[in-house]
Amino acid sequence: MQETPRFGKWLHLILEEILEPYHTGGVENMGDQMKVFRSNLDDSEGNYENVIPRNRTAAMKVKSGVPSSVLIANHIGCLSSRASMIILYISVCVSLLMATAAFLLACLKLIPQCPEGWLKFQANCYYFSADQHPWEKAMSICQSLSAHLVVIENNTDKQNFLDHQKNSSYWIGLRRYPKGKWMWMNGMPLLEKTQTIENNETKDCMYNSVENSKSKKKKTVCTEYFPYICEKEQA
């Protein structure tokens, strides 16, 4: 309980030390102290300006003000140069794309293809007719298409392909000439034995007959009406 008055006494002495200049000097002494404070504040602001580099200060002034006409012109010139480079880059890309497309089209033209409506098998194209004609007429139609009646010879794969596409009888490019020889349209003679209806000299044209999924070559008169298959190489 005795320590409380002693603490209050100490606090009173501290306050007297702090307020003593104001009591002794009065208001005038206080005004002088305010002048000193303001002088110190001005010195600190000057020191701060000296610390900042001059170039940074100049940049700050320029940035804070309105840009000059020279800076605006330089900026516009820079933007114009970039725009020109972008346009040039786009033009080059478009030119490369067009050149690539032209090259691909040229390559496609070099690749052998079959005309529309024809089927491709191995290296040849085949046209399967929907109408029927005599052998001579069928051969004439094929020739008008730069083709000929199909030549099968002993090609089993081709025979199976044709029979699968045309599951019916059809003219083939095989006939007998005046000397009695059976010849294909490519000039090759018939080497295999054929199933004949009868040995009649008037039956000079050959057709392919599909019966019970089995293909047979048969001869008949050339005036008979059958569908036909045209054949030509890929163009």
C-alpha positions as CSV (number, residue, x, y, z in Angstrom):
1,M,0.0,0.0,0.0
2,Q,3.0,2.4,0.5
3,E,4.2,1.9,-3.1
4,T,1.3,3.7,-4.7
5,P,2.2,7.3,-3.5
6,R,5.8,6.7,-4.5
7,F,4.7,5.7,-8.1
8,G,2.5,8.8,-8.4
9,K,5.4,11.0,-7.3
10,W,7.7,9.6,-10.0
11,L,5.0,10.2,-12.6
12,H,4.7,13.8,-11.5
13,L,8.4,14.4,-11.9
14,I,8.5,12.9,-15.4
15,L,5.6,15.2,-16.6
16,E,7.4,18.3,-15.1
17,E,10.5,17.4,-17.1
18,I,8.5,17.1,-20.4
19,L,6.5,20.3,-19.9
20,E,9.3,22.5,-18.4
21,P,10.4,24.0,-21.7
22,Y,6.8,25.2,-22.4
23,H,6.5,26.7,-19.0
24,T,9.8,28.5,-19.1
25,G,9.8,29.7,-22.7
26,G,6.1,30.3,-23.1
27,V,4.4,30.6,-26.4
28,E,7.3,32.3,-28.2
29,N,9.6,29.4,-27.3
30,M,7.0,27.0,-28.7
31,G,6.8,29.0,-32.0
32,D,10.6,28.8,-32.4
33,Q,10.5,25.1,-31.9
34,M,7.8,24.8,-34.7
35,K,10.1,26.7,-37.1
36,V,13.0,24.3,-36.3
37,F,10.6,21.4,-37.0
38,R,9.6,22.9,-40.4
39,S,13.2,23.5,-41.3
40,N,14.1,19.9,-40.6
41,L,11.1,18.8,-42.7
42,D,12.3,20.8,-45.7
43,D,15.8,19.4,-45.4
44,S,14.5,15.9,-45.4
45,E,12.4,16.6,-48.6
46,G,15.5,18.0,-50.3
47,N,17.6,15.0,-49.3
48,Y,14.9,12.7,-50.7
49,E,15.0,14.4,-54.1
50,N,18.8,14.1,-54.1
51,V,18.6,10.4,-53.5
52,I,16.3,9.8,-56.6
53,P,18.4,9.5,-59.9
54,R,18.0,12.4,-62.3
55,N,17.0,10.1,-65.2
56,R,14.3,8.6,-63.1
57,T,13.1,12.0,-62.1
58,A,13.0,13.2,-65.7
59,A,11.1,10.0,-66.7
60,M,8.6,10.6,-63.9
61,K,8.1,14.2,-65.1
62,V,7.6,13.1,-68.7
63,K,5.2,10.3,-67.6
64,S,3.2,12.7,-65.4
65,G,2.9,15.2,-68.3
66,V,1.3,15.1,-71.8
67,P,3.6,13.2,-74.3
68,S,5.3,15.4,-76.9
69,S,4.6,15.2,-80.6
70,V,7.9,13.5,-81.2
71,L,7.1,10.7,-78.8
72,I,3.7,10.3,-80.4
73,A,5.2,10.1,-83.9
74,N,7.7,7.5,-82.8
75,H,5.0,5.5,-81.2
76,I,2.9,5.6,-84.3
77,G,5.9,4.6,-86.4
78,C,6.6,1.6,-84.2
79,L,3.0,0.4,-84.4
80,S,3.0,0.9,-88.2
81,S,6.2,-1.2,-88.5
82,R,4.7,-4.0,-86.4
83,A,1.5,-4.0,-88.5
84,S,3.5,-4.2,-91.7
85,M,5.4,-7.2,-90.3
86,I,2.2,-9.0,-89.3
87,I,0.7,-8.4,-92.8
88,L,3.8,-9.7,-94.4
89,Y,3.8,-12.8,-92.2
90,I,0.1,-13.5,-93.0
91,S,0.8,-13.1,-96.8
92,V,3.7,-15.5,-96.6
93,C,1.6,-18.1,-94.8
94,V,-1.2,-17.8,-97.3
95,S,1.2,-18.2,-100.2
96,L,2.7,-21.3,-98.6
97,L,-0.8,-22.8,-98.1
98,M,-1.8,-22.1,-101.7
99,A,1.5,-23.6,-103.0
100,T,1.0,-26.7,-100.8
101,A,-2.6,-27.1,-102.0
102,A,-1.5,-26.8,-105.7
103,F,1.3,-29.3,-105.1
104,L,-1.2,-31.8,-103.5
105,L,-3.6,-31.4,-106.4
106,A,-0.8,-32.0,-108.9
107,C,0.2,-35.2,-107.0
108,L,-3.4,-36.4,-107.0
109,K,-3.5,-36.0,-110.8
110,L,-0.5,-38.2,-111.1
111,I,-2.1,-41.0,-109.1
112,P,-4.1,-43.3,-111.4
113,Q,-7.8,-43.2,-110.7
114,C,-11.0,-44.7,-112.1
115,P,-13.8,-42.6,-113.6
116,E,-16.9,-42.0,-111.7
117,G,-19.2,-45.0,-111.9
118,W,-16.3,-47.4,-112.4
119,L,-15.0,-49.9,-109.9
120,K,-11.3,-50.4,-109.3
121,F,-9.7,-53.8,-109.0
122,Q,-5.9,-54.4,-109.0
123,A,-4.6,-52.0,-111.7
124,N,-7.8,-51.7,-113.8
125,C,-11.2,-50.1,-113.8
126,Y,-14.5,-51.9,-114.5
127,Y,-17.8,-50.6,-115.7
128,F,-20.9,-52.9,-115.1
129,S,-23.7,-52.2,-117.4
130,A,-27.3,-52.0,-116.4
131,D,-28.7,-52.5,-119.9
132,Q,-28.3,-55.4,-122.3
133,H,-27.0,-55.4,-125.9
134,P,-25.7,-57.9,-128.5
135,W,-21.9,-58.6,-128.4
136,E,-20.9,-56.2,-131.2
137,K,-23.0,-53.3,-129.7
138,A,-21.6,-54.0,-126.2
139,M,-18.1,-53.9,-127.6
140,S,-18.8,-50.7,-129.4
141,I,-20.0,-49.0,-126.2
142,C,-16.9,-50.1,-124.3
143,Q,-14.7,-48.7,-127.1
144,S,-16.5,-45.3,-126.8
145,L,-15.5,-45.3,-123.2
146,S,-11.9,-46.0,-124.1
147,A,-12.2,-49.5,-122.9
148,H,-13.0,-53.0,-124.2
149,L,-15.1,-56.0,-123.1
150,V,-13.5,-57.6,-120.0
151,V,-10.6,-60.0,-120.5
152,I,-10.5,-62.7,-117.8
153,E,-8.1,-65.3,-119.1
154,N,-6.9,-67.5,-116.1
155,N,-7.1,-64.8,-113.4
156,T,-9.1,-66.4,-110.7
157,D,-9.1,-63.4,-108.5
158,K,-10.5,-61.2,-111.2
159,Q,-13.1,-63.9,-112.0
160,N,-14.3,-63.9,-108.4
161,F,-14.4,-60.1,-108.3
162,L,-16.5,-59.9,-111.4
163,D,-18.9,-62.7,-110.4
164,H,-19.4,-61.0,-107.0
165,Q,-20.3,-57.7,-108.6
166,K,-22.3,-59.1,-111.4
167,N,-24.2,-62.1,-110.2
168,S,-25.7,-62.9,-113.6
169,S,-24.6,-63.7,-117.1
170,Y,-22.6,-61.1,-119.0
171,W,-20.6,-60.6,-122.2
172,I,-16.9,-61.0,-122.0
173,G,-14.2,-60.0,-124.5
174,L,-13.8,-63.3,-126.1
175,R,-15.0,-64.4,-129.5
176,R,-14.1,-66.8,-132.4
177,Y,-12.6,-65.4,-135.6
178,P,-13.0,-66.8,-139.1
179,K,-10.1,-69.2,-138.8
180,G,-11.8,-70.9,-135.8
181,K,-9.5,-69.5,-133.1
182,W,-11.0,-68.1,-129.9
183,M,-9.2,-64.9,-129.1
184,W,-9.4,-62.4,-126.2
185,M,-9.6,-58.7,-126.9
186,N,-6.0,-58.3,-125.9
187,G,-4.9,-60.6,-128.7
188,M,-4.2,-63.6,-126.5
189,P,-5.6,-67.0,-127.6
190,L,-8.0,-69.0,-125.4
191,L,-5.9,-71.8,-123.7
192,E,-8.5,-73.4,-121.4
193,K,-11.2,-75.8,-122.2
194,T,-14.6,-74.1,-122.2
195,Q,-18.0,-75.5,-121.4
196,T,-20.0,-75.4,-124.6
197,I,-23.6,-75.8,-125.2
198,E,-23.1,-77.5,-128.5
199,N,-20.5,-77.4,-131.2
200,N,-22.2,-75.0,-133.6
201,E,-20.2,-72.8,-135.9
202,T,-22.7,-70.0,-135.6
203,K,-22.0,-69.5,-132.0
204,D,-19.0,-67.2,-132.2
205,C,-19.2,-65.1,-129.0
206,M,-18.6,-66.0,-125.5
207,Y,-20.4,-64.9,-122.3
208,N,-19.9,-65.8,-118.7
209,S,-22.7,-67.6,-117.0
210,V,-23.1,-67.7,-113.2
211,E,-25.1,-70.7,-112.0
212,N,-25.3,-71.8,-108.4
213,S,-22.4,-69.5,-107.5
214,K,-20.3,-71.2,-110.1
215,S,-18.9,-69.3,-113.1
216,K,-18.7,-70.9,-116.5
217,K,-17.8,-69.6,-120.0
218,K,-20.3,-70.4,-122.6
219,K,-20.6,-69.6,-126.3
220,T,-23.6,-68.4,-128.1
221,V,-24.7,-66.4,-131.1
222,C,-23.4,-62.8,-131.0
223,T,-26.9,-61.4,-131.5
224,E,-28.0,-62.6,-128.1
225,Y,-28.7,-59.8,-125.5
226,F,-26.7,-59.8,-122.3
227,P,-25.3,-57.2,-119.8
228,Y,-21.6,-56.5,-120.3
229,I,-18.6,-55.4,-118.4
230,C,-16.1,-52.9,-119.8
231,E,-12.4,-52.9,-118.7
232,K,-9.6,-50.4,-119.0
233,E,-6.4,-49.3,-117.2
234,Q,-6.5,-46.6,-114.6
235,A,-5.9,-43.2,-116.1
